[in-house]
Amino acid sequence: MRSALVAIIAVSAASTAMARQAIPESQCMIFLDAVRSPTPRFADFPARAERIGRPATIDLKSNPAAGQFRTVLRRASRKGPDFAGRFTLATFGCGAGSLCWEIVDGRSGRVISTQPHEIWSGHVGDLQPKPATGVTDQFAMRYRLDSTLLILLGAPDEDAALEGVNYYRFNGRGLDLVKHVPIARACRNVIQND
């Protein structure tokens, strides 16, 4: 099955032509480079990257979820900030095809839960183009240390109405939706009909 999928994706000219046509969702895989409309750029949402010698200890009392995910939060925060200047995105699996996260403030150790806090990626292609230098690629997420922009590919909090590519701005407390590109405008047909 996987080799058939790889063979289909390799025929990029045909896939690109098909992406411009209406594709049934059941045959669609979301690809960031399939989006044809103007989209927010990391440079549009700058953040000053802070040098933090040793990140603060995780403040387990700052958030009810912190205790439940303390190991993954500690491991991620030890690596230092990777998002929005001084924050670390701690990601972990949370079900079939889903990725969850908490955001840790490298200065205070405060743990921030956001809405959305999960991305279901059942329609996200696993052969995404290589991200630009400095962009962290967590399968269904793209983010940078020097930007407050968070790009989610899939269905945030399993909300089918928002499935596609979603661009959020982190405001220090939560996420604000900047732009939503529906799945029909962000996909390629990767299933060959016989």
N, CA, C and O of each residue as an XYZ file, in Angstrom:
776
protein
N       0.826     -1.186      0.000
C       0.000      0.000      0.000
C       0.872      1.253      0.000
O       0.649      2.167     -0.793
N       1.883      1.297      0.903
C       2.744      2.477      0.998
C       3.520      2.684     -0.296
O       3.663      3.821     -0.745
N       4.029      1.603     -0.913
C       4.778      1.769     -2.154
C       3.880      2.279     -3.273
O       4.333      3.038     -4.130
N       2.617      1.874     -3.277
C       1.680      2.383     -4.274
C       1.443      3.873     -4.056
O       1.349      4.638     -5.015
N       1.348      4.280     -2.796
C       1.148      5.691     -2.471
C       2.352      6.519     -2.911
O       2.187      7.589     -3.496
N       3.559      6.031     -2.634
C       4.774      6.732     -3.034
C       4.849      6.848     -4.552
O       5.240      7.893     -5.073
N       4.480      5.790     -5.265
C       4.511      5.820     -6.729
C       3.542      6.850     -7.278
O       3.851      7.548     -8.244
N       2.386      6.946     -6.674
C       1.389      7.922     -7.134
C       1.879      9.340     -6.883
O       1.742     10.203     -7.749
N       2.444      9.590     -5.716
C       2.920     10.921     -5.382
C       4.083     11.322     -6.278
O       4.240     12.503     -6.590
N       4.893     10.369     -6.694
C       6.046     10.656     -7.544
C       5.649     11.274     -8.871
O       6.458     11.964     -9.492
N       4.460     11.050     -9.308
C       3.986     11.618    -10.572
C       3.410     12.998    -10.253
O       2.198     13.203    -10.320
N       4.284     13.936     -9.909
C       3.841     15.231     -9.400
C       3.100     16.071    -10.433
O       2.212     16.836    -10.055
N       3.415     15.966    -11.683
C       2.721     16.773    -12.688
C       1.240     16.409    -12.732
O       0.380     17.287    -12.797
N       0.954     15.129    -12.697
C      -0.444     14.693    -12.705
C      -1.145     15.075    -11.412
O      -2.309     15.475    -11.422
N      -0.432     14.951    -10.302
C      -1.018     15.300     -9.010
C      -1.348     16.783     -8.938
O      -2.399     17.161     -8.420
N      -0.457     17.628     -9.457
C      -0.690     19.065     -9.435
C      -1.906     19.421    -10.264
O      -2.719     20.246     -9.849
N      -2.041     18.812    -11.431
C      -3.201     19.083    -12.277
C      -4.491     18.650    -11.583
O      -5.505     19.342    -11.669
N      -4.455     17.522    -10.903
C      -5.645     17.028    -10.213
C      -6.019     17.905     -9.029
O      -7.200     18.036     -8.707
N      -5.029     18.510     -8.373
C      -5.310     19.338     -7.202
C      -6.143     20.553     -7.558
O      -6.846     21.098     -6.707
N      -6.069     20.974     -8.793
C      -6.823     22.148     -9.212
C      -8.275     21.806     -9.503
O      -9.104     22.705     -9.645
N      -8.592     20.529     -9.592
C      -9.966     20.095     -9.809
C     -10.575     19.760     -8.447
O      -9.866     19.609     -7.452
N     -11.903     19.647     -8.425
C     -12.567     19.239     -7.185
C     -12.230     17.781     -6.915
O     -12.456     16.920     -7.766
N     -11.694     17.503     -5.740
C     -11.282     16.157     -5.358
C     -12.109     15.736     -4.160
O     -12.188     16.470     -3.175
N     -12.728     14.566     -4.228
C     -13.461     14.093     -3.048
C     -12.518     13.989     -1.856
O     -11.376     13.553     -1.999
N     -13.006     14.399     -0.656
C     -12.156     14.374      0.532
C     -11.561     13.002      0.805
O     -10.448     12.903      1.321
N     -12.279     11.953      0.470
C     -11.777     10.607      0.736
C     -10.533     10.295     -0.088
O      -9.792      9.372      0.247
N     -10.295     11.040     -1.149
C      -9.129     10.816     -2.004
C      -8.092     11.917     -1.856
O      -7.133     11.972     -2.626
N      -8.268     12.780     -0.891
C      -7.445     13.972     -0.756
C      -6.416     13.820      0.348
O      -6.705     13.275      1.413
N      -5.213     14.307      0.084
C      -4.184     14.433      1.111
C      -3.744     15.881      1.123
O      -3.471     16.459      0.071
N      -3.671     16.482      2.322
C      -3.306     17.881      2.472
C      -1.795     18.037      2.311
O      -1.010     17.323      2.935
N      -1.412     18.976      1.469
C      -0.012     19.325      1.263
C       0.105     20.840      1.341
O      -0.668     21.557      0.705
N       1.056     21.326      2.108
C       1.226     22.764      2.271
C       1.499     23.455      0.941
O       1.024     24.567      0.712
N       2.255     22.810      0.069
C       2.573     23.445     -1.208
C       1.438     23.348     -2.232
O       1.577     23.845     -3.350
N       0.324     22.718     -1.871
C      -0.836     22.661     -2.770
C      -1.723     23.900     -2.618
O      -2.583     24.153     -3.462
N      -1.519     24.667     -1.555
C      -2.319     25.871     -1.322
C      -1.920     26.915     -2.358
O      -0.748     27.273     -2.476
N      -2.903     27.395     -3.102
C      -2.630     28.330     -4.186
C      -2.989     29.776     -3.861
O      -2.653     30.677     -4.630
N      -3.654     30.015     -2.752
C      -4.040     31.379     -2.407
C      -2.931     32.034     -1.581
O      -2.099     31.335     -1.003
N      -2.912     33.361     -1.521
C      -1.925     34.020     -0.656
C      -2.121     33.564      0.791
O      -3.248     33.480      1.279
N      -1.033     33.276      1.453
C      -1.112     32.788      2.831
C      -0.181     33.595      3.725
O       0.782     34.194      3.246
N      -0.464     33.611      5.012
C       0.435     34.295      5.944
C       1.833     33.669      5.891
O       1.991     32.468      5.671
N       2.826     34.513      6.096
C       4.220     34.056      6.110
C       4.781     34.243      7.515
O       4.304     35.085      8.276
N       5.782     33.461      7.848
C       6.402     33.590      9.167
C       6.889     35.019      9.401
O       6.775     35.544     10.509
N       7.432     35.646      8.358
C       7.955     37.012      8.476
C       6.853     38.026      8.799
O       7.144     39.103      9.321
N       5.605     37.700      8.499
C       4.484     38.600      8.797
C       4.173     38.664     10.297
O       3.466     39.566     10.747
N       4.695     37.718     11.059
C       4.412     37.617     12.502
C       5.727     37.443     13.265
O       5.983     36.379     13.830
N       6.556     38.484     13.282
C       7.887     38.342     13.879
C       7.859     38.227     15.405
O       6.970     38.755     16.074
N       8.848     37.530     15.921
C       9.084     37.434     17.360
C      10.594     37.536     17.559
O      11.367     36.975     16.783
N      11.001     38.240     18.581
C      12.425     38.359     18.869
C      12.894     37.094     19.576
O      12.433     36.779     20.673
N      13.799     36.383     18.950
C      14.331     35.158     19.556
C      15.171     35.535     20.778
O      16.123     36.308     20.672
N      14.813     34.990     21.919
C      15.527     35.292     23.159
C      16.540     34.203     23.471
O      16.284     33.014     23.277
N      17.681     34.630     23.951
C      18.688     33.676     24.400
C      18.393     33.354     25.857
O      18.490     34.208     26.739
N      18.035     32.120     26.078
C      17.755     31.670     27.442
C      18.777     30.592     27.754
O      18.765     29.518     27.154
N      19.654     30.886     28.690
C      20.698     29.921     29.021
C      20.106     28.573     29.383
O      20.190     27.614     28.616
N      19.524     28.516     30.531
C      18.873     27.283     30.985
C      17.394     27.593     31.156
O      17.035     28.457     31.956
N      16.523     26.897     30.412
C      15.086     27.173     30.550
C      14.607     26.953     31.978
O      15.121     26.101     32.703
N      13.616     27.738     32.360
C      13.041     27.643     33.711
C      12.467     26.244     33.944
O      12.068     25.559     33.003
N      12.431     25.843     35.189
C      11.815     24.585     35.579
C      10.317     24.656     35.284
O       9.686     25.691     35.499
N       9.759     23.568     34.797
C       8.332     23.521     34.482
C       7.525     23.821     35.738
O       7.735     23.211     36.787
N       6.603     24.763     35.620
C       5.725     25.123     36.723
C       4.480     24.234     36.649
O       3.516     24.556     35.956
N       4.515     23.133     37.360
C       3.425     22.150     37.298
C       2.112     22.693     37.849
O       1.048     22.154     37.544
N       2.168     23.746     38.653
C       0.949     24.333     39.219
C       0.309     25.360     38.281
O      -0.801     25.827     38.537
N       0.997     25.710     37.206
C       0.488     26.748     36.308
C      -0.635     26.271     35.402
O      -1.324     27.081     34.782
N      -0.820     24.962     35.325
C      -1.800     24.425     34.401
C      -2.193     23.019     34.853
O      -1.317     22.216     35.174
N      -3.488     22.705     34.886
C      -3.910     21.362     35.308
C      -3.333     20.241     34.435
O      -3.132     19.126     34.916
N      -3.069     20.528     33.172
C      -2.533     19.495     32.269
C      -1.051     19.233     32.512
O      -0.531     18.193     32.107
N      -0.371     20.161     33.164
C       1.078     20.054     33.320
C       1.510     18.784     34.045
O       2.481     18.144     33.640
N       0.813     18.415     35.097
C       1.180     17.215     35.843
C       1.024     15.949     35.020
O       1.845     15.036     35.104
N      -0.029     15.902     34.228
C      -0.294     14.727     33.407
C       0.784     14.523     32.328
O       1.103     13.390     31.966
N       1.332     15.623     31.828
C       2.303     15.534     30.729
C       3.692     15.999     31.145
O       4.479     16.425     30.300
N       4.003     15.921     32.438
C       5.242     16.493     32.958
C       6.502     15.936     32.287
O       7.455     16.683     32.062
N       6.525     14.650     31.968
C       7.733     14.075     31.369
C       7.983     14.656     29.985
O       9.102     15.067     29.675
N       6.956     14.692     29.158
C       7.123     15.224     27.803
C       7.411     16.726     27.850
O       8.171     17.232     27.025
N       6.818     17.439     28.798
C       7.062     18.873     28.938
C       8.515     19.132     29.355
O       9.168     20.028     28.819
N       9.006     18.359     30.293
C      10.390     18.536     30.753
C      11.386     18.227     29.645
O      12.352     18.965     29.448
N      11.151     17.139     28.925
C      12.064     16.777     27.833
C      12.103     17.857     26.756
O      13.173     18.229     26.276
N      10.943     18.346     26.389
C      10.887     19.371     25.346
C      11.530     20.673     25.820
O      12.291     21.292     25.075
N      11.236     21.091     27.035
C      11.749     22.385     27.501
C      13.256     22.379     27.697
O      13.892     23.427     27.583
N      13.840     21.230     27.989
C      15.296     21.135     28.140
C      16.023     21.539     26.860
O      17.157     22.016     26.912
N      15.383     21.351     25.731
C      15.992     21.690     24.435
C      16.019     23.192     24.203
O      16.744     23.675     23.333
N      15.238     23.926     24.970
C      15.207     25.371     24.835
C      14.112     25.826     23.890
O      13.459     25.005     23.245
N      13.910     27.136     23.806
C      12.844     27.691     22.987
C      12.978     27.313     21.509
O      14.077     27.235     20.961
N      11.815     27.083     20.884
C      11.786     26.802     19.448
C      10.603     27.496     18.763
O      10.342     27.275     17.581
N       9.886     28.348     19.530
C       8.677     28.968     19.005
C       8.446     30.341     19.639
O       8.609     30.511     20.847
N       8.072     31.303     18.822
C       7.615     32.626     19.278
C       8.570     33.308     20.259
O       8.130     33.920     21.232
N       9.857     33.204     20.008
C      10.843     33.932     20.790
C      11.398     33.215     21.994
O      12.606     32.997     22.081
N      10.531     32.839     22.939
C      11.027     32.224     24.180
C      10.244     30.991     24.587
O      10.436     30.478     25.690
N       9.378     30.510     23.733
C       8.502     29.393     24.071
C       8.964     28.093     23.417
O       9.679     28.094     22.415
N       8.529     26.986     24.018
C       8.799     25.660     23.462
C       7.458     24.979     23.222
O       6.597     24.944     24.100
N       7.297     24.441     22.023
C       6.105     23.649     21.716
C       6.432     22.200     22.075
O       7.267     21.569     21.427
N       5.784     21.684     23.090
C       5.967     20.299     23.510
C       4.859     19.474     22.863
O       3.686     19.642     23.194
N       5.222     18.595     21.954
C       4.233     17.809     21.215
C       4.268     16.350     21.648
O       5.301     15.833     22.074
N       3.113     15.699     21.529
C       3.012     14.294     21.898
C       1.818     13.691     21.187
O       0.844     14.382     20.890
N       1.899     12.394     20.915
C       0.788     11.689     20.299
C      -0.380     11.591     21.260
O      -0.202     11.434     22.468
N      -1.594     11.687     20.698
C      -2.781     11.635     21.565
C      -3.923     10.899     20.863
O      -5.083     11.298     20.966
N      -3.592      9.840     20.160
C      -4.599      9.060     19.461
C      -4.175      8.821     18.022
O      -3.226      9.433     17.532
N      -4.874      7.942     17.365
C      -4.537      7.593     15.990
C      -4.611      8.817     15.081
O      -5.670      9.425     14.927
N      -3.475      9.172     14.481
C      -3.428     10.283     13.557
C      -3.512     11.651     14.202
O      -3.724     12.642     13.504
N      -3.352     11.734     15.517
C      -3.483     13.017     16.207
C      -2.179     13.421     16.889
O      -1.397     12.581     17.334
N      -1.975     14.725     16.953
C      -0.824     15.300     17.626
C      -1.344     16.378     18.568
O      -2.086     17.265     18.146
N      -0.961     16.309     19.835
C      -1.366     17.298     20.826
C      -0.139     18.093     21.250
O       0.995     17.705     20.970
N      -0.381     19.213     21.928
C       0.727     20.035     22.376
C       0.339     20.889     23.571
O      -0.835     21.135     23.845
N       1.364     21.323     24.260
C       1.293     22.351     25.287
C       2.451     23.289     24.969
O       3.444     22.878     24.369
N       2.323     24.535     25.368
C       3.369     25.525     25.119
C       3.999     25.885     26.457
O       3.294     26.181     27.421
N       5.325     25.859     26.514
C       6.050     26.139     27.755
C       6.829     27.441     27.594
O       7.569     27.622     26.627
N       6.653     28.339     28.551
C       7.388     29.601     28.578
C       8.787     29.320     29.124
O       8.929     28.902     30.273
N       9.805     29.541     28.322
C      11.180     29.246     28.725
C      11.688     30.116     29.852
O      12.614     29.727     30.564
N      11.095     31.297     30.028
C      11.516     32.200     31.091
C      10.889     31.862     32.435
O      11.570     31.866     33.461
N       9.580     31.568     32.432
C       8.865     31.357     33.696
C       8.561     29.886     34.008
O       8.300     29.541     35.161
N       8.594     29.023     32.995
C       8.215     27.622     33.189
C       6.717     27.399     33.126
O       6.245     26.271     33.266
N       5.963     28.478     32.915
C       4.495     28.393     32.835
C       4.092     27.528     31.639
O       4.683     27.626     30.563
N       3.075     26.675     31.841
C       2.560     25.799     30.795
C       1.247     26.391     30.294
O       0.340     26.676     31.077
N       1.159     26.573     28.975
C      -0.001     27.211     28.370
C      -0.734     26.202     27.499
O      -0.160     25.632     26.571
N      -1.999     25.991     27.806
C      -2.859     25.174     26.943
C      -3.589     26.128     26.011
O      -4.009     27.211     26.420
N      -3.735     25.724     24.773
C      -4.403     26.578     23.791
C      -5.617     25.876     23.211
O      -5.765     24.660     23.326
N      -6.471     26.654     22.593
C      -7.548     26.112     21.762
C      -7.265     26.581     20.361
O      -7.261     27.791     20.137
N      -7.030     25.721     19.408
C      -7.050     24.271     19.563
C      -5.814     23.779     20.309
O      -4.842     24.513     20.489
N      -5.875     22.521     20.739
C      -4.719     21.901     21.393
C      -4.386     20.551     20.779
O      -3.519     19.830     21.272
N      -5.084     20.214     19.697
C      -4.875     18.931     19.034
C      -5.091     19.121     17.535
O      -5.929     19.920     17.115
N      -4.335     18.388     16.743
C      -4.539     18.400     15.292
C      -4.677     16.956     14.836
O      -3.794     16.128     15.061
N      -5.815     16.666     14.184
C      -6.016     15.345     13.591
C      -5.488     15.416     12.170
O      -5.867     16.300     11.402
N      -4.622     14.495     11.828
C      -3.909     14.590     10.562
C      -4.180     13.413      9.639
O      -3.286     12.980      8.912
N      -5.382     12.898      9.657
C      -5.713     11.747      8.828
C      -5.601     11.990      7.339
O      -5.438     11.041      6.572
N      -5.686     13.249      6.909
C      -5.566     13.568      5.491
C      -4.284     14.329      5.163
O      -4.210     14.996      4.131
N      -3.271     14.237      6.030
C      -2.022     14.949      5.787
C      -1.035     14.004      5.127
O      -0.745     12.925      5.645
N      -0.514     14.429      3.964
C       0.458     13.620      3.238
C       1.768     13.525      3.993
O       2.208     14.500      4.601
N       2.394     12.361      3.962
C       3.646     12.187      4.695
C       4.872     12.483      3.849
O       5.998     12.290      4.308
N       4.677     12.942      2.637
C       5.804     13.318      1.786
C       5.750     14.816      1.506
O       5.795     15.242      0.352
N       5.654     15.607      2.562
C       5.604     17.063      2.454
C       6.933     17.575      1.914
O       7.976     16.958      2.134
N       6.898     18.705      1.205
C       8.167     19.290      0.776
C       9.015     19.656      1.991
O       8.482     19.979      3.053
N      10.323     19.604      1.830
C      11.223     19.943      2.930
C      10.988     21.391      3.341
O      10.988     22.280      2.489
N      10.784     21.644      4.645
C      10.537     23.018      5.084
C      11.782     23.885      4.919
O      12.903     23.382      4.834
N      11.565     25.180      4.876
C      12.659     26.136      4.767
C      13.543     26.059      6.006
O      13.124     25.561      7.050
N      14.741     26.546      5.880
C      15.676     26.573      6.994
C      15.065     27.311      8.178
O      14.484     28.384      8.014
N      15.194     26.743      9.356
C      14.686     27.366     10.575
C      13.255     27.007     10.919
O      12.776     27.350     12.000
N      12.560     26.319     10.015
C      11.171     25.940     10.269
C      11.153     24.563     10.916
O      11.730     23.613     10.389
N      10.486     24.462     12.063
C      10.326     23.169     12.714
C       9.145     22.465     12.065
O       8.067     23.042     11.923
N       9.353     21.230     11.678
C       8.331     20.427     11.007
C       7.963     19.276     11.922
O       8.721     18.315     12.053
N       6.801     19.367     12.556
C       6.307     18.308     13.437
C       5.151     17.597     12.750
O       4.066     17.497     13.323
N       5.359     17.102     11.539
C       4.383     16.404     10.716
C       3.191     17.272     10.354
O       3.084     17.683      9.199
N       2.300     17.569     11.270
C       1.110     18.368     10.957
C       1.240     19.807     11.447
O       0.265     20.559     11.426
N       2.436     20.194     11.886
C       2.669     21.546     12.416
C       3.932     22.129     11.804
O       4.901     21.420     11.529
N       3.894     23.456     11.595
C       5.089     24.184     11.154
C       5.192     25.434     12.031
O       4.202     26.133     12.249
N       6.401     25.708     12.529
C       6.608     26.882     13.367
C       8.081     27.230     13.404
O       8.936     26.430     13.023
N       8.369     28.455     13.877
C       9.748     28.930     13.950
C       9.985     29.666     15.264
O       9.052     30.170     15.890
N      11.242     29.716     15.663
C      11.628     30.435     16.869
C      11.381     31.934     16.723
O      10.987     32.595     17.683
N      11.609     32.471     15.528
C      11.526     33.920     15.326
C      10.170     34.396     14.807
O      10.080     35.458     14.191
N       9.116     33.614     15.054
C       7.788     33.986     14.577
C       6.712     33.482     15.540
O       6.886     32.463     16.208
N       5.598     34.214     15.597
C       4.459     33.783     16.406
C       3.441     33.009     15.571
O       2.380     32.638     16.073
N       3.760     32.764     14.298
C       2.852     32.032     13.416
C       2.984     30.526     13.636
O       4.090     29.987     13.680
N       1.851     29.863     13.772
C       1.782     28.406     13.886
C       0.890     27.914     12.760
O      -0.257     28.345     12.642
N       1.404     27.020     11.937
C       0.638     26.474     10.817
C       0.252     25.044     11.159
O       1.106     24.221     11.488
N      -1.050     24.755     11.080
C      -1.561     23.416     11.380
C      -2.174     22.822     10.126
O      -3.003     23.459      9.476
N      -1.771     21.606      9.782
C      -2.307     20.882      8.641
C      -3.203     19.773      9.173
O      -2.731     18.896      9.896
N      -4.475     19.796      8.831
C      -5.399     18.788      9.309
C      -6.644     19.428      9.891
O      -7.064     20.497      9.449
N      -7.235     18.778     10.878
C      -8.474     19.241     11.501
C      -8.195     19.602     12.963
O      -8.072     18.709     13.800
N      -8.093     20.899     13.281
C      -7.846     21.302     14.675
C      -8.960     20.805     15.598
O     -10.144     20.986     15.316
N      -8.565     20.186     16.686
C      -9.501     19.615     17.654
C     -10.545     18.728     16.983
O     -11.687     18.643     17.436
N     -10.140     18.071     15.904
C     -10.996     17.146     15.133
C     -12.251     17.828     14.596
O     -13.281     17.177     14.419
N     -12.174     19.128     14.337
C     -13.296     19.897     13.796
C     -13.264     19.802     12.271
O     -12.434     20.439     11.623
N     -14.170     19.006     11.703
C     -14.192     18.790     10.252
C     -14.406     20.086      9.477
O     -13.943     20.205      8.343
N     -15.093     21.054     10.063
C     -15.330     22.333      9.381
C     -14.036     23.122      9.187
O     -13.958     23.970      8.298
N     -13.021     22.851     10.010
C     -11.741     23.554      9.890
C     -10.653     22.695      9.263
O      -9.487     23.090      9.257
N     -11.010     21.530      8.734
C      -9.980     20.687      8.138
C      -9.391     21.370      6.916
O     -10.112     21.894      6.067
N      -8.083     21.354      6.844
C      -7.345     22.010      5.767
C      -6.026     22.514      6.317
O      -5.352     21.817      7.075
N      -5.658     23.731      5.932
C      -4.462     24.377      6.469
C      -4.930     25.591      7.258
O      -5.642     26.446      6.731
N      -4.530     25.662      8.520
C      -4.939     26.754      9.402
C      -3.711     27.495      9.905
O      -2.726     26.896     10.336
N      -3.801     28.807      9.836
C      -2.715     29.690     10.251
C      -3.156     30.415     11.523
O      -4.171     31.111     11.530
N      -2.381     30.243     12.603
C      -2.700     30.853     13.890
C      -1.563     31.770     14.328
O      -0.397     31.534     14.012
N      -1.929     32.820     15.061
C      -0.949     33.708     15.695
C      -1.006     33.449     17.198
O      -2.074     33.494     17.809
N       0.150     33.177     17.779
C       0.245     32.988     19.227
C       0.374     34.361     19.872
O       1.266     35.134     19.522
N      -0.514     34.663     20.812
C      -0.533     35.985     21.443
C       0.069     35.990     22.853
O      -0.068     36.977     23.577
N       0.724     34.914     23.242
C       1.316     34.809     24.572
C       0.424     34.092     25.572
O       0.891     33.640     26.618
N      -0.857     33.989     25.250
C      -1.824     33.297     26.111
C      -2.589     32.219     25.358
O      -3.059     31.251     25.957
N      -2.712     32.383     24.058
C      -3.488     31.442     23.254
C      -3.256     31.685     21.771
O      -2.356     32.429     21.380
N      -4.084     31.046     20.952
C      -3.946     31.133     19.500
C      -5.133     31.857     18.888
O      -6.283     31.598     19.243
N      -4.845     32.768     17.966
C      -5.873     33.476     17.206
C      -5.815     32.982     15.770
O      -4.752     33.000     15.150
N      -6.956     32.537     15.232
C      -7.005     32.083     13.850
C      -6.812     33.276     12.920
O      -7.545     34.261     13.008
N      -5.831     33.187     12.036
C      -5.530     34.248     11.082
C      -6.150     33.923      9.728
O      -6.728     34.795      9.078
N      -6.029     32.661      9.305
C      -6.560     32.259      8.003
C      -6.822     30.760      8.004
O      -6.071     29.971      8.577
N      -7.912     30.398      7.343
C      -8.263     28.987      7.149
C      -8.334     28.721      5.655
O      -9.029     29.432      4.929
N      -7.625     27.708      5.194
C      -7.706     27.256      3.803
C      -8.374     25.886      3.843
O      -7.794     24.933      4.363
N      -9.594     25.773      3.295
C     -10.317     24.500      3.350
C      -9.557     23.369      2.658
O      -8.727     23.593      1.777
N      -9.869     22.157      3.084
C      -9.198     20.971      2.558
C      -9.260     20.908      1.029
O      -8.293     20.481      0.397
N     -10.352     21.315      0.436
C     -10.499     21.250     -1.023
C      -9.490     22.144     -1.749
O      -9.182     21.904     -2.916
N      -8.972     23.176     -1.066
C      -8.002     24.085     -1.677
C      -6.582     23.825     -1.192
O      -5.685     24.636     -1.424
N      -6.374     22.692     -0.517
C      -5.059     22.393      0.041
C      -4.679     20.929     -0.149
O      -3.882     20.385      0.615
N      -5.248     20.300     -1.162
C      -5.001     18.858     -1.272
C      -4.618     18.423     -2.669
O      -4.781     19.145     -3.653
N      -4.104     17.211     -2.708
C      -3.795     16.520     -3.947
C      -4.481     15.160     -3.917
O      -4.638     14.555     -2.857
N      -4.875     14.701     -5.064
C      -5.459     13.361     -5.178
C      -4.302     12.367     -5.166
O      -3.425     12.417     -6.029
N      -4.303     11.473     -4.196
C      -3.241     10.492     -4.106
C      -3.752      9.062     -4.183
O      -2.981      8.110     -4.062
N      -5.054      8.919     -4.386
C      -5.636      7.583     -4.506
C      -6.044      7.370     -5.951
O      -6.832      8.131     -6.513
N      -5.502      6.340     -6.528
C      -5.793      6.067     -7.935
C      -7.057      5.248     -8.041
O      -7.187      4.199     -7.410
N      -7.980      5.727     -8.833
C      -9.230      4.979     -9.069
C      -9.003      3.979    -10.192
O      -8.426      4.322    -11.224
N      -9.450      2.755     -9.998
C      -9.298      1.722    -11.022
C     -10.507      1.704    -11.942
O     -10.564      0.898    -12.871
